[in-house]
């Protein structure tokens, strides 16, 4: 009996252990299921396409998308209170600006472009052709509440002083664009002011284009919520929503105008060409960006002369090795490839100066002093790098090129090589960027150069026809959002300035042969 009792006790313990593992596995499985779902707040006017995309995404990716619909303004209020969820799909740009102001969103991916129209019954029986016609006594109008719905807020802004009389006359005012369009479709009203993309979703309705409304273009966009605990998964679904062969295809089939997303890839692969001077500031940021996006970012650091030559040797920008973005050391190396990179966004600037051994034993003070007999001088190669090209321009315009070149013992593609050789004692002087010298200030001295060209400005440009155009734009936004990293590396910030057209960049006279 004792043996039987012992066996029963052991069996009981075994059952408890098995039960414990089963509960643990169940919890683990439920945790995995929780991770495999997304919560999306979506403007009501985008319900049909987003539901269809979410269904397709579940079938293809095994990820459930839980959707909450409402007016954009109402949803934003819910997001601010709940402080949870993954994506916010808003119907207009101003709502996204408000969400940013409240620190409720991070990345923004445009989905579709839309504008307000007057919706009427098919055939326009009331002969409504203008905004003033909506004020007629024989016209019953439905409007969206501007406090709740984007369309209401946008129309109120467009109408300005005309909004008050129209709102007072309205037969109904409801919280979503779909509700007022449904009223029109059922014949409860004669007209409503809705998005052009809403009209094709309802039977018996057509659009009347009015210049004042047509001119008000807005983007409906998907924005990653600050509160999300799974930003990579949220970004993946947002990319799927915008991809031409995935979500954008469904939007187009339902009468929407896609805003233009990147080609679909579960893990995008992006190429960045960058001048070597930018490396200290962006290496960490690039890693953070790639991890958050779930993307591979291949960065080629080199002298800009080498980078431009490499691009030109590919002949065709559709070459898979052609960069999606180009981050130059200075504006002067944008014109050679301006046709591929139409807009340049200035990020930073840095001085160009002379580095010497600590204590400046050769008593070097100016560019002219680099011509002293017996000096060992290091420069960047003028054909390979921006710094070398600008150095040659400064020396030539100062009448010093030939005399200084007699002392040059090494020419390299990037300045970090010169700093290393200076540390090793192989050089007496070299010309580098201030940001190259700053980390070694305990070992070398940096001298300023009195020349108008002793300054380099670093522009970032996205390739015109890149299949990762939107991804590259988000990388740019990520860089601009981290000003402190650049200033810590020694750069002067220029990232708040407006973009410039690459074709308009003029190489200064002192740099021209």
C-alpha atoms as one frame of an Amber mdcrd trajectory, in Angstrom:
protein
   0.000   0.000   0.000   2.856   2.369   0.821   4.360   1.748  -2.623   0.982
   2.415  -4.243   0.614   5.632  -2.256   4.108   6.735  -3.272   3.332   5.975
  -6.901   0.096   7.985  -6.687   1.961  10.923  -5.126   4.539  10.820  -7.908
   1.792  10.644 -10.514   0.114  13.635  -8.887   3.324  15.631  -8.950   3.891
  14.641 -12.571   0.391  15.772 -13.486   0.984  19.107 -11.743   4.241  19.607
 -13.642   2.592  18.698 -16.948  -0.292  21.023 -16.152   2.175  23.784 -15.296
   3.959  23.350 -18.630   0.631  23.305 -20.446  -0.391  26.576 -18.779   3.009
  28.061 -19.572   2.716  26.937 -23.197  -0.796  28.348 -23.340   0.419  31.675
 -21.990   3.310  31.615 -24.432   0.970  30.858 -27.298  -1.416  33.606 -26.246
   1.546  35.978 -25.997   2.577  35.085 -29.535  -0.960  35.647 -30.754  -0.994
  39.006 -29.013   2.213  39.964 -30.748   0.763  38.776 -34.051  -2.016  41.363
 -33.985  -2.141  45.096 -34.583  -4.567  47.759 -33.375  -5.351  50.386 -35.998
  -7.464  53.521 -35.568  -8.869  54.318 -39.009 -10.819  57.252 -40.421 -14.317
  56.077 -41.361 -14.025  57.196 -44.982 -11.233  54.663 -45.535 -13.099  51.729
 -44.007 -13.734  49.653 -47.140 -10.188  49.556 -48.540  -8.517  49.201 -45.144
 -10.800  46.292 -44.190  -9.985  44.600 -47.491  -6.237  45.140 -47.048  -6.368
  43.883 -43.443  -8.127  40.694 -44.590  -5.504  40.125 -47.283  -2.687  40.847
 -44.811  -4.029  38.229 -42.403  -4.138  35.664 -45.201  -0.615  36.448 -46.414
   1.231  37.373 -43.224  -0.802  35.679 -40.489  -1.207  38.961 -38.626  -4.640
  40.033 -37.419  -5.427  43.740 -37.751  -8.020  44.968 -35.271  -9.702  48.055
 -36.704 -11.465  50.875 -34.909 -13.329  53.309 -37.138 -14.550  56.842 -36.539
 -14.046  60.460 -37.441 -10.376  61.417 -37.515 -10.806  64.008 -34.759 -12.701
  61.552 -32.574 -10.048  58.889 -33.077  -7.237  61.267 -32.182  -9.009  62.087
 -28.908  -9.320  58.361 -28.165  -5.641  57.808 -28.945  -4.572  60.595 -26.610
  -6.655  59.147 -23.773  -5.956  55.437 -24.348  -2.220  55.832 -25.050  -2.153
  52.457 -26.784  -2.456  51.021 -30.266  -0.143  50.728 -33.248  -1.311  52.825
 -36.214  -3.455  55.900 -36.815  -4.924  56.279 -40.305  -5.988  59.915 -40.620
  -7.895  61.508 -43.497  -6.058  64.852 -43.664  -2.680  66.479 -43.103  -3.767
  68.915 -40.375  -4.910  66.083 -38.112  -1.487  64.482 -38.448   0.152  67.805
 -37.614  -2.042  67.968 -34.493  -1.100  64.399 -33.604   2.596  65.281 -33.933
   2.101  68.317 -31.724   0.600  66.024 -29.089   3.540  63.614 -29.548   1.045
  60.899 -30.476   2.692  59.711 -33.708   6.102  59.023 -35.196   6.582  57.908
 -38.836   3.985  59.007 -41.418   3.318  57.051 -44.644   0.981  58.763 -47.168
  -1.749  56.427 -48.432  -3.987  58.334 -50.826  -4.608  61.870 -51.989  -8.117
  63.286 -51.809 -10.040  66.561 -51.877 -13.562  67.716 -50.941 -16.431  67.673
 -53.426 -20.154  68.331 -53.311 -21.898  64.967 -53.469 -25.371  64.894 -55.075
 -27.809  62.280 -56.345 -27.021  60.818 -59.769 -28.168  63.235 -62.449 -27.883
  66.180 -60.039 -31.677  66.771 -59.908 -31.286  69.957 -57.824 -28.820  71.442
 -60.327 -26.179  72.157 -57.702 -23.012  73.591 -59.264 -21.488  75.886 -56.627
 -21.099  76.358 -52.896 -23.674  79.145 -53.021 -26.236  76.650 -54.347 -25.998
  74.806 -51.038 -27.533  77.848 -49.334 -30.706  77.674 -51.428 -33.921  77.067
 -49.513 -34.817  74.037 -51.638 -31.528  72.209 -50.922 -31.189  69.970 -47.873
 -27.517  69.653 -46.912 -25.649  67.138 -44.743 -22.317  68.203 -43.197 -19.680
  66.423 -41.151 -18.942  67.769 -37.680 -15.588  69.632 -37.864 -14.790  68.615
 -34.295 -15.071  64.929 -35.173 -14.329  64.445 -38.876 -11.472  65.625 -41.078
 -13.766  66.501 -43.960 -15.763  68.800 -41.702 -12.628  70.520 -40.424 -11.196
  70.941 -43.930 -14.450  72.271 -45.404 -14.903  74.697 -42.514 -11.399  76.079
 -43.174 -12.027  76.397 -46.921 -15.422  78.082 -46.547 -14.223  80.520 -43.865
 -17.031  83.063 -43.280 -19.451  81.007 -45.420 -19.265  78.088 -43.002 -21.469
  79.665 -40.333 -24.548  80.227 -42.559 -24.160  76.785 -44.161 -23.767  75.004
 -40.828 -26.815  76.816 -39.452 -28.872  75.763 -42.484 -27.663  72.117 -42.555
 -30.387  69.510 -42.230 -27.998  67.180 -40.394 -24.451  67.283 -39.031 -22.869
  63.920 -38.250 -19.490  62.677 -36.963 -18.247  60.788 -40.035 -18.107  61.297
 -43.792 -19.694  57.911 -44.430 -22.798  58.780 -42.410 -23.564  61.953 -44.343
 -22.917  60.208 -47.669 -25.265  57.405 -46.616 -27.953  60.016 -45.877 -27.562
  61.307 -49.418 -27.608  57.813 -50.905 -30.896  57.096 -49.073 -32.443  60.368
 -50.263 -32.641  61.951 -46.808 -30.737  65.017 -48.079 -30.020  66.608 -51.460
 -26.291  67.228 -51.055 -23.348  66.637 -48.768 -19.742  67.824 -48.792 -17.487
  64.770 -48.735 -14.148  63.449 -49.988 -13.964  62.696 -53.702 -12.834  59.189
 -52.735 -16.012  58.636 -50.698 -18.382  59.062 -53.641 -17.499  55.808 -55.513
 -18.267  53.814 -52.371 -22.003  54.635 -52.452 -24.715  53.850 -54.993 -26.769
  56.606 -56.553 -24.242  59.340 -55.788 -22.034  61.499 -58.009 -19.560  64.306
 -57.405 -19.740  67.982 -58.324 -16.267  69.503 -58.513 -16.028  73.035 -57.132
 -12.755  74.977 -57.679 -12.505  76.135 -54.067 -12.778  72.535 -52.842 -10.825
  70.802 -55.608  -7.794  72.964 -54.829  -7.694  71.663 -51.257  -5.600  68.510
 -51.712  -5.092  66.400 -48.611  -3.200  63.205 -47.875  -4.817  60.366 -45.993
  -1.883  58.734 -44.231  -0.918  55.924 -41.892   1.099  57.056 -38.880   2.895
  54.871 -36.355   1.649  55.639 -32.851   4.175  56.715 -30.257   2.480  54.328
 -27.837   3.094  51.209 -29.940   5.157  48.450 -28.410   5.770  46.865 -31.817
   6.911  49.650 -34.157   8.551  47.263 -36.629   5.330  45.288 -37.086   3.346
  48.524 -37.367   5.704  49.877 -40.022   5.548  46.620 -41.943   1.747  46.815
 -42.191   1.939  50.511 -43.090   4.351  49.666 -45.927   1.952  46.940 -47.063
  -0.927  49.441 -47.080   0.994  51.781 -49.376   2.727  49.235 -51.661   1.564
  49.528 -55.318   1.033  45.783 -55.742  -0.602  45.297 -52.305  -2.693  47.856
 -50.423  -2.486  50.627 -53.013  -3.931  48.254 -55.617  -7.021  47.732 -53.471
  -7.372  51.464 -52.811  -7.207  52.147 -56.555  -9.853  49.495 -57.284 -12.219
  51.295 -54.898 -11.782  54.688 -56.545  -8.972  56.160 -54.428  -5.861  57.874
 -55.795  -2.785  56.212 -54.188  -0.144  58.632 -52.922   2.692  56.406 -54.133
   4.339  53.869 -51.855   7.447  51.727 -52.115   7.546  48.383 -53.870   6.516
  45.702 -51.387   9.212  43.766 -49.559   8.898  41.985 -46.240  12.391  43.234
 -45.451  13.332  46.198 -47.669  16.921  46.516 -48.846  18.141  50.062 -49.218
  21.499  51.442 -50.398  22.961  54.697 -49.102  26.072  56.327 -50.571  27.675
  58.644 -48.036  30.773  60.790 -47.915  33.185  59.707 -45.220  32.821  62.917
 -43.208  29.274  61.942 -42.199  30.213  58.579 -40.762  30.817  59.530 -37.104
  27.382  61.112 -36.811  25.220  58.613 -38.684  26.517  55.085 -38.058  24.526
  54.688 -34.850  21.456  56.379 -36.354  21.523  54.079 -39.377  21.559  51.019
 -37.142  18.630  52.324 -35.093  16.668  53.113 -38.240  17.270  49.705 -39.818
  16.222  47.856 -36.667  13.032  49.880 -36.242  12.039  49.559 -39.909  12.964
  45.885 -40.146  15.099  46.775 -43.157  18.620  46.233 -44.433  20.489  49.509
 -44.998  23.746  49.003 -46.884  25.914  52.086 -46.506  28.895  52.738 -48.756
  31.234  55.306 -47.187  33.874  56.814 -49.460  35.121  60.007 -51.014  32.354
  61.700 -53.004  34.452  61.686 -56.155  34.636  57.901 -55.910  30.905  57.677
 -55.164  29.927  59.879 -58.126  32.254  57.957 -60.441  30.693  54.711 -59.256
  27.188  56.016 -59.996  28.209  57.205 -63.442  29.848  53.876 -64.234  26.522
  52.106 -63.625  25.059  54.124 -66.521  21.471  53.251 -65.563  19.846  54.363
 -62.296  17.764  51.175 -62.415  20.912  49.184 -61.688  20.163  47.316 -58.417
  23.409  48.660 -56.951  22.507  52.293 -57.657  21.950  54.099 -54.318  18.496
  55.002 -53.078  19.946  58.024 -51.284  23.123  60.080 -51.484  24.591  61.988
 -48.535  27.411  64.156 -49.884  30.269  65.833 -48.056  29.514  69.141 -49.782
  27.105  70.695 -52.253  29.774  70.816 -54.955  29.503  67.056 -55.469  25.747
  67.076 -56.086  25.725  68.620 -59.625  27.463  65.596 -61.226  24.476  63.404
 -60.277  21.718  66.027 -59.975  19.557  64.339 -62.634  19.060  61.378 -60.287
  18.711  63.365 -57.053  16.434  66.346 -57.769  16.138  67.802 -54.254  18.919
  68.399 -51.754  18.224  68.820 -48.059  20.987  70.543 -46.127  21.765  68.713
 -42.884  25.002  70.128 -41.464  28.169  72.048 -42.182  31.736  71.840 -40.941
  34.911  73.895 -41.334  37.984  72.798 -43.237  41.309  73.364 -41.486  44.906
  72.283 -41.012  45.922  69.664 -38.462  49.445  69.601 -37.060  51.352  67.716
 -34.414  50.410  68.669 -30.840  52.077  71.958 -29.924  52.562  72.831 -33.592
  56.349  72.228 -33.653  56.665  73.432 -37.270  54.941  76.729 -36.436  52.372
  76.379 -39.225  49.703  79.093 -39.249  48.417  79.534 -42.819  48.012  77.685
 -46.096  51.190  79.365 -47.319  53.170  77.770 -44.488  52.455  74.341 -45.976
  55.000  75.231 -48.682  57.867  75.355 -46.155  60.773  73.233 -47.395  60.978
  69.754 -45.949  57.412  69.484 -44.629  55.512  66.207 -44.975  51.967  67.175
 -45.978  48.929  64.941 -46.441  45.914  65.828 -48.597  42.787  64.119 -49.828
  42.784  63.159 -53.487  41.074  65.819 -55.618  39.587  63.253 -57.994  38.287
  60.954 -55.291  36.976  63.176 -52.525  35.069  66.366 -51.871  37.685  67.495
 -49.375  40.505  66.924 -51.874  38.595  68.770 -54.597  37.918  71.735 -52.299
  41.491  71.720 -50.973  42.859  71.887 -54.505  40.478  74.775 -55.260  41.621
  76.732 -52.212  45.292  76.186 -52.951  44.891  77.048 -56.629  42.880  80.219
 -55.994  45.496  81.270 -53.433  48.372  80.699 -55.873  49.814  77.958 -53.680
  48.962  74.734 -55.493  52.329  73.996 -57.088  54.442  75.018 -54.087  52.403
  73.025 -51.569  52.136  69.959 -53.803  55.931  69.582 -53.705  55.555  68.739
 -49.992  52.608  66.347 -50.379  53.686  62.817 -49.518  50.269  61.151 -49.501
  46.853  61.643 -51.121  43.932  59.558 -49.839  40.172  59.260 -50.506  38.968
  60.276 -47.011  40.306  62.443 -44.203  40.259  59.800 -41.486  43.346  58.244
 -43.117  45.171  61.565 -42.741  44.239  61.834 -39.065  45.550  58.318 -38.436
  48.832  59.079 -40.198  49.174  62.285 -38.207  48.694  60.308 -34.983  51.350
  57.854 -36.173  53.829  60.706 -36.751  54.073  60.175 -40.505  52.921  63.721
 -41.340  53.725  67.253 -40.232  50.455  68.722 -41.496  47.260  67.756 -43.308
  44.041  69.410 -44.406  40.885  67.841 -42.952  37.393  68.689 -41.765  37.032
  70.035 -38.249  34.833  67.039 -37.342  37.706  64.699 -38.311  40.064  66.460
 -35.957  37.741  67.000 -32.976  37.937  63.440 -31.529  41.757  63.637 -31.570
  42.090  67.072 -29.972  44.229  65.618 -27.194  46.828  64.464 -29.703  46.766
  66.998 -32.555  46.070  70.713 -33.018  43.531  72.149 -35.452  44.162  75.452
 -37.248  41.484  77.433 -39.119  42.024  78.424 -42.751  41.340  81.989 -43.872
  39.606  81.275 -47.165  35.992  81.559 -48.343  36.065  77.908 -49.323  37.082
  76.569 -45.922  33.574  75.329 -45.200  31.666  72.267 -46.401  27.863  71.831
 -46.342  26.465  68.289 -46.246  23.266  67.690 -48.310  21.074  64.581 -48.282
  19.176  63.620 -51.446  16.723  60.846 -52.329  16.910  59.215 -55.755  14.107
  60.207 -58.103  13.037  56.711 -59.214  14.106  54.696 -56.191  11.865  51.711
 -55.358  12.599  52.668 -51.740  11.785  56.351 -52.161   9.493  56.555 -49.114
  11.905  54.516 -46.984  14.715  56.921 -47.898  12.480  59.860 -46.984  11.870
  58.293 -43.583  15.616  57.848 -43.132  16.038  61.550 -43.841  13.331  62.336
 -41.277  15.108  60.112 -38.748  18.393  61.950 -39.286  16.721  65.345 -38.964
  15.027  64.235 -35.745  18.422  63.571 -34.130  20.143  66.925 -34.283  22.010
  66.273 -31.033  23.940  63.370 -32.564  25.354  65.630 -35.277  26.230  68.463
 -32.921  27.911  66.010 -30.553  30.057  64.874 -33.498  31.125  68.494 -34.066
  28.844  69.525 -36.958  26.965  72.817 -37.237  23.236  72.135 -37.734  21.498
  73.199 -40.971  18.644  70.699 -40.944  15.830  73.205 -40.419  16.362  74.899
 -43.783  14.134  74.339 -46.821  15.268  71.888 -49.500  16.946  73.265 -52.620
  16.786  72.059 -56.215  19.917  70.108 -57.050  19.975  71.473 -60.610  20.217
  75.014 -59.193  23.360  74.347 -57.157  26.180  76.520 -58.491  29.801  75.509
 -58.034  31.684  78.655 -56.868  34.228  80.243 -59.179  37.186  79.353 -57.003
  36.347  75.651 -57.502  36.100  75.841 -61.277  39.059  74.811 -63.414
